[in-house]
Amino acid sequence: MLEIVFLGTGSGIPTRRRNHSAIWLRYEGETMLWDCGEGTQRQLLKAGINFMKINNIFITHWHADHWAGLIGLIQTMNLESRKEPLYIYGPDAERFVSDILDLDYWGPRFKIIGRDVPSEGGDIAEIFKTKTFEILSTPVNHTVPAAAYCFKETDRWNVDIKKAERLYGLRQGPLVGRLKKTGKITFRGKTITLEDVGIITRGMKVVYSGDTRPCRNMVNLAMDADILIHDATFMEDQEDRMHTGVADAAKTAKKADVRKLILTHFSRRYIDMKPLENEAKKIFRDTVLAEDFMKIKLKNRESGTEFKIEKPRQHKKN
């Protein structure tokens, strides 16, 4: 199961309801952050999340509302005697992480490692990988070097036992486990491959834009995603600030054929959010406006990904 918690859904200047950008993800014990705006550690505490278990932080770009929370979070981790290394990814991350560490007299007692991600071109890069998932990135179009990120669960093969028995007489047992592990076995003098009797379950896919103008790279990264989390700072596009308007975010979701669109990173000018939601739904019906502490749980089934969205209590003031 993949769990997502929106810790901050505002932009530029925070409000009472919306903190700066940060999204927490957990999958099979691995936890990470996408962006870490000011106040993120407080949001983690309010959400009941153990920030000491975060090992990887992916910064979309180095505007302060997306990274300034790193300073306090690192200091608190140090005071809590963290020993494990912390990896921070982003465009030109090595330089920025070095600059952040130079702000302190002594520095943390644990390793903090900056890892650069591409910010130019049109390729999709694999920047982090485990046996069960990978994190991909691609450059996007903003006022400073910026990247979007993708969580992609590894596709899983399962053996269709009825088909295996019908075609080869193979029944459930140790050989089936070996077939799943190695992809090929010999049984009764015949070679059986996983492709012969297998069913592939597509891995879950979640994509986060960060800040960007509409661009082809964003569509390519988001293609066939279960969830696209997209910048929707303003009702309309802001070319001078390089942000995507609500309608164009919805168009990106439609072009990429995603299942669900989550809009986030809203300007404080909007108190009534309904017009933004209505505008997006004219183009892409399955749209949700993110709120601070909104939770999403995704489960992968052979029939497709199951979603559960839990919204926090509504507040009267922005």
Backbone torsions as a table, in degrees:
resi	resn	phi	psi	omega
1	MET	NA	139.4	175.1
2	LEU	-104.8	126.5	177.7
3	GLU	-111.5	137.3	179.6
4	ILE	-130.2	133.0	174.3
5	VAL	-127.1	125.4	176.0
6	PHE	-83.2	112.2	-178.7
7	LEU	-91.4	-24.3	178.6
8	GLY	-152.7	131.2	-174.9
9	THR	-128.6	13.2	179.3
10	GLY	-102.0	176.0	179.8
11	SER	-133.2	153.9	173.2
12	GLY	61.4	-88.0	-179.4
13	ILE	-107.4	124.6	-178.3
14	PRO	-71.0	163.1	175.8
15	THR	-124.8	179.9	178.1
16	ARG	-62.5	-31.6	-176.2
17	ARG	-94.9	-25.0	-170.9
18	ARG	-127.2	117.4	175.4
19	ASN	-84.1	174.7	175.8
20	HIS	-69.0	164.5	-170.1
21	SER	-59.1	129.8	170.7
22	ALA	-171.1	135.8	177.9
23	ILE	-132.7	128.2	179.0
24	TRP	-100.8	136.6	178.0
25	LEU	-130.4	143.2	173.5
26	ARG	-136.2	131.9	177.3
27	TYR	-141.9	116.2	177.8
28	GLU	50.1	46.6	175.8
29	GLY	86.2	-11.7	178.1
30	GLU	-92.4	121.1	-179.7
31	THR	-115.6	149.3	-176.7
32	MET	-153.5	167.4	173.6
33	LEU	-120.4	140.5	164.8
34	TRP	-106.8	108.9	-173.9
35	ASP	69.6	159.2	-174.9
36	CYS	-153.9	70.8	-179.3
37	GLY	-69.0	170.5	178.7
38	GLU	-51.8	135.5	177.2
39	GLY	84.9	6.6	-176.7
40	THR	-61.9	-39.4	-177.9
41	GLN	-64.8	-33.5	175.9
42	ARG	-66.8	-40.0	178.2
43	GLN	-64.5	-38.9	176.8
44	LEU	-61.5	-42.3	179.3
45	LEU	-64.7	-44.2	-180.0
46	LYS	-63.2	-33.3	-179.0
47	ALA	-82.1	-5.9	-179.3
48	GLY	73.9	29.4	-177.3
49	ILE	-101.2	135.8	178.0
50	ASN	-81.0	101.7	-176.9
51	PHE	-71.6	-17.2	179.8
52	MET	-68.1	-18.8	-179.6
53	LYS	-86.1	-5.0	178.6
54	ILE	-75.2	121.8	-179.1
55	ASN	-110.8	-19.0	-177.3
56	ASN	-136.5	131.0	177.6
57	ILE	-124.1	129.2	-177.0
58	PHE	-112.9	108.8	-178.7
59	ILE	-94.5	126.8	-178.0
60	THR	-72.9	-38.2	178.8
61	HIS	-166.6	168.0	-170.3
62	TRP	-100.6	45.8	162.4
63	HIS	-87.7	140.3	-167.0
64	ALA	-58.8	-31.7	-178.8
65	ASP	-70.8	-1.4	177.7
66	HIS	-114.8	-10.1	-176.6
67	TRP	-138.1	-15.9	-170.3
68	ALA	-61.0	-19.8	176.9
69	GLY	-69.9	-13.3	178.6
70	LEU	-60.2	-37.2	-174.5
71	ILE	-61.1	-52.9	-179.9
72	GLY	-67.4	-38.9	-178.6
73	LEU	-63.5	-43.5	178.8
74	ILE	-63.5	-42.4	-179.9
75	GLN	-62.6	-42.1	-179.8
76	THR	-67.8	-41.6	175.5
77	MET	-57.3	-39.9	179.3
78	ASN	-66.0	-44.3	178.5
79	LEU	-64.1	-27.8	178.1
80	GLU	-87.8	12.1	173.4
81	SER	63.8	40.9	175.9
82	ARG	-61.2	141.1	178.1
83	LYS	-116.1	-31.6	-176.6
84	GLU	-70.3	146.7	176.8
85	PRO	-67.3	153.9	176.1
86	LEU	-118.8	127.9	-179.3
87	TYR	-106.7	130.0	-179.4
88	ILE	-120.9	118.9	-177.6
89	TYR	-104.4	150.0	175.1
90	GLY	165.5	167.4	174.3
91	PRO	-60.5	126.7	179.3
92	ASP	57.3	36.1	-175.3
93	ALA	-65.9	-35.1	-178.4
94	GLU	-57.9	-45.2	-179.4
95	ARG	-67.4	-46.4	-176.5
96	PHE	-68.0	-39.3	177.9
97	VAL	-64.5	-40.6	176.9
98	SER	-60.5	-42.3	179.0
99	ASP	-64.1	-40.2	178.8
100	ILE	-62.8	-42.8	-178.8
101	LEU	-68.1	-27.6	178.8
102	ASP	-71.8	-10.2	179.7
103	LEU	-73.5	-16.4	-175.5
104	ASP	-102.2	152.1	177.7
105	TYR	-67.4	-43.8	-170.9
106	TRP	-112.5	-26.7	-178.1
107	GLY	83.3	161.5	-177.6
108	PRO	-71.7	161.1	179.1
109	ARG	-92.8	11.2	175.2
110	PHE	-130.2	159.0	-176.5
111	LYS	-76.0	135.4	173.4
112	ILE	-123.5	119.5	-170.4
113	ILE	-119.0	119.9	175.9
114	GLY	-87.5	136.1	179.2
115	ARG	-129.6	119.8	-176.8
116	ASP	-71.5	143.7	170.9
117	VAL	-119.8	153.0	-177.2
118	PRO	-62.7	140.8	177.8
119	SER	-126.2	8.8	177.1
120	GLU	-135.3	152.2	177.1
121	GLY	96.0	-170.0	-175.4
122	GLY	-123.9	10.0	-177.0
123	ASP	-81.5	156.2	170.6
124	ILE	-102.2	121.8	-174.4
125	ALA	-107.2	141.3	171.6
126	GLU	-87.0	118.4	-175.2
127	ILE	-113.7	-14.8	178.0
128	PHE	-154.7	138.4	-176.5
129	LYS	-149.1	139.7	169.6
130	THR	-124.0	-174.4	178.3
131	LYS	-69.7	-21.6	-172.5
132	THR	-113.4	-13.8	178.2
133	PHE	-160.2	168.1	175.3
134	GLU	-139.5	155.9	172.9
135	ILE	-110.9	126.4	179.0
136	LEU	-112.0	158.5	175.8
137	SER	-143.2	158.6	173.2
138	THR	-148.5	147.8	176.8
139	PRO	-65.1	144.6	174.6
140	VAL	-127.6	178.7	-167.0
141	ASN	-105.7	96.4	179.7
142	HIS	-134.5	-179.1	-177.0
143	THR	-72.6	-18.7	176.1
144	VAL	-130.0	165.3	177.0
145	PRO	-52.9	130.1	-173.4
146	ALA	-146.4	155.6	179.8
147	ALA	-137.9	151.4	169.9
148	ALA	-105.1	156.9	-176.1
149	TYR	-125.4	154.4	-179.9
150	CYS	-136.9	127.8	168.0
151	PHE	-92.9	123.5	179.3
152	LYS	-128.5	113.2	176.5
153	GLU	-71.7	142.7	179.2
154	THR	-65.2	133.5	175.3
155	ASP	-61.6	144.7	-177.7
156	ARG	-117.9	137.4	174.7
157	TRP	-100.1	134.3	171.5
158	ASN	-125.4	150.7	-178.9
159	VAL	-88.0	129.6	172.8
160	ASP	-80.0	95.8	-173.1
161	ILE	-59.9	-41.0	-179.9
162	LYS	-62.0	-41.3	178.9
163	LYS	-68.2	-41.9	179.9
164	ALA	-62.6	-40.1	-180.0
165	GLU	-71.4	-39.2	-179.0
166	ARG	-66.2	-41.7	-175.7
167	LEU	-84.5	-37.0	-171.3
168	TYR	-127.6	-4.4	-176.1
169	GLY	75.6	12.5	-179.1
170	LEU	-82.2	126.4	178.8
171	ARG	-112.4	168.9	-179.2
172	GLN	-57.6	132.9	-179.2
173	GLY	168.0	-169.9	-177.6
174	PRO	-57.6	-33.5	-179.7
175	LEU	-64.9	-33.0	177.7
176	VAL	-66.1	-41.1	176.5
177	GLY	-62.0	-40.1	178.6
178	ARG	-66.9	-37.4	178.2
179	LEU	-62.5	-42.9	179.0
180	LYS	-65.3	-34.4	-176.6
181	LYS	-78.9	-43.1	-173.8
182	THR	-100.5	-19.9	-179.7
183	GLY	86.3	-5.0	-178.3
184	LYS	-160.9	138.2	174.6
185	ILE	-140.5	164.3	171.4
186	THR	-111.3	127.0	-176.9
187	PHE	-139.7	122.0	-178.4
188	ARG	53.1	42.2	175.8
189	GLY	77.7	3.8	179.8
190	LYS	-116.5	143.2	175.6
191	THR	-87.0	126.5	178.5
192	ILE	-116.5	125.8	175.8
193	THR	-103.5	159.6	179.7
194	LEU	-62.1	-34.1	178.7
195	GLU	-64.8	-27.6	-178.6
196	ASP	-67.9	-36.9	-172.2
197	VAL	-129.8	12.5	-172.7
198	GLY	-97.6	158.7	172.3
199	ILE	-123.6	127.1	-179.5
200	ILE	-95.4	130.8	174.6
201	THR	-104.4	115.6	-177.1
202	ARG	-65.5	134.5	179.9
203	GLY	-71.3	152.4	177.5
204	MET	-65.8	150.0	-178.3
205	LYS	-139.0	125.3	178.3
206	VAL	-130.3	132.6	-175.7
207	VAL	-124.4	141.8	-179.3
208	TYR	-127.2	125.7	-173.8
209	SER	-80.4	-29.8	-164.0
210	GLY	67.1	-142.7	177.6
211	ASP	-103.4	130.5	-179.3
212	THR	-164.0	153.0	163.0
213	ARG	-79.4	159.8	175.3
214	PRO	-56.1	133.5	-178.8
215	CYS	-154.8	156.5	-178.4
216	ARG	-62.3	-37.1	179.8
217	ASN	-57.9	-38.6	-178.7
218	MET	-65.7	-41.6	178.4
219	VAL	-63.9	-44.4	-178.6
220	ASN	-61.8	-43.5	-179.1
221	LEU	-67.2	-36.5	-175.0
222	ALA	-84.3	-4.4	-172.8
223	MET	-53.3	124.1	177.4
224	ASP	63.9	22.4	179.4
225	ALA	-70.8	150.0	172.3
226	ASP	-70.7	-40.9	179.1
227	ILE	-135.6	133.7	168.9
228	LEU	-114.0	118.8	176.0
229	ILE	-99.5	115.0	-168.6
230	HIS	-126.9	141.2	171.3
231	ASP	-55.9	127.0	173.9
232	ALA	-141.2	59.5	-172.4
233	THR	-60.3	-40.6	-175.7
234	PHE	-128.0	161.5	175.9
235	MET	-59.6	-40.8	-178.2
236	GLU	-115.7	163.1	175.9
237	ASP	-61.5	144.3	175.5
238	GLN	-120.0	93.6	-174.6
239	GLU	-63.4	-35.3	-178.3
240	ASP	-71.1	-25.2	179.3
241	ARG	-104.4	-4.2	175.6
242	MET	59.4	49.7	175.0
243	HIS	-119.0	152.9	178.7
244	THR	-89.5	133.7	174.1
245	GLY	-77.2	167.3	-175.6
246	VAL	-57.8	-45.7	-176.8
247	ALA	-63.8	-42.4	-178.9
248	ASP	-71.6	-30.0	173.0
249	ALA	-63.1	-41.3	177.5
250	ALA	-65.3	-37.4	177.6
251	LYS	-65.4	-38.2	176.3
252	THR	-61.2	-45.0	178.6
253	ALA	-60.2	-40.2	-178.7
254	LYS	-68.8	-44.9	179.7
255	LYS	-61.8	-38.1	-177.3
256	ALA	-82.7	-5.8	179.0
257	ASP	56.2	47.0	178.0
258	VAL	-81.3	163.9	-179.3
259	ARG	-86.4	-36.6	-176.7
260	LYS	-144.5	138.4	178.3
261	LEU	-110.7	127.1	174.6
262	ILE	-113.6	118.0	178.5
263	LEU	-92.9	141.8	-177.6
264	THR	-151.1	-176.6	176.4
265	HIS	65.2	53.2	-174.9
266	PHE	-86.2	142.8	173.8
267	SER	-67.8	148.5	179.8
268	ARG	-68.3	-11.2	-179.4
269	ARG	-65.9	-20.4	-175.4
270	TYR	-96.9	114.7	175.9
271	ILE	-98.8	-47.6	174.3
272	ASP	-88.6	111.7	-175.1
273	MET	-88.0	-8.5	-174.7
274	LYS	-60.0	-41.5	178.9
275	PRO	-60.5	-35.4	178.1
276	LEU	-66.2	-43.9	179.4
277	GLU	-62.7	-44.9	-179.1
278	ASN	-62.3	-40.9	-179.5
279	GLU	-62.6	-43.6	-180.0
280	ALA	-66.3	-41.7	-175.1
281	LYS	-70.9	-17.7	173.2
282	LYS	-61.8	-30.0	-175.8
283	ILE	-104.5	-42.6	-178.6
284	PHE	-132.8	104.7	-169.9
285	ARG	-63.0	-40.2	-174.4
286	ASP	-85.4	67.0	-178.4
287	THR	-115.7	138.7	176.9
288	VAL	-128.9	137.7	174.4
289	LEU	-91.0	123.8	-177.8
290	ALA	-70.7	150.6	173.9
291	GLU	-131.7	153.5	175.0
292	ASP	-57.8	132.4	179.7
293	PHE	75.0	10.6	170.6
294	MET	-67.4	138.1	-177.3
295	LYS	-117.8	142.9	174.4
296	ILE	-129.7	133.0	173.7
297	LYS	-119.1	130.8	179.9
298	LEU	-120.0	133.3	175.8
299	LYS	-123.4	138.3	-178.6
300	ASN	-93.7	122.8	176.9
301	ARG	-122.2	159.9	176.9
302	GLU	-60.9	-28.7	-179.8
303	SER	-83.4	-7.3	-179.6
304	GLY	133.3	176.4	-177.6
305	THR	-81.1	133.8	175.8
306	GLU	-98.1	138.7	-179.1
307	PHE	-114.8	143.9	167.8
308	LYS	-138.2	117.8	-179.0
309	ILE	-110.8	126.7	178.0
310	GLU	-116.7	115.4	178.5
311	LYS	-94.1	146.6	177.2
312	PRO	-73.8	173.2	176.7
313	ARG	-61.5	145.9	178.8
314	GLN	-75.1	143.8	176.1
315	HIS	-110.9	152.7	-177.6
316	LYS	-82.3	-31.9	-174.2
317	LYS	-109.2	147.1	177.0
318	ASN	-80.6	NA	NA
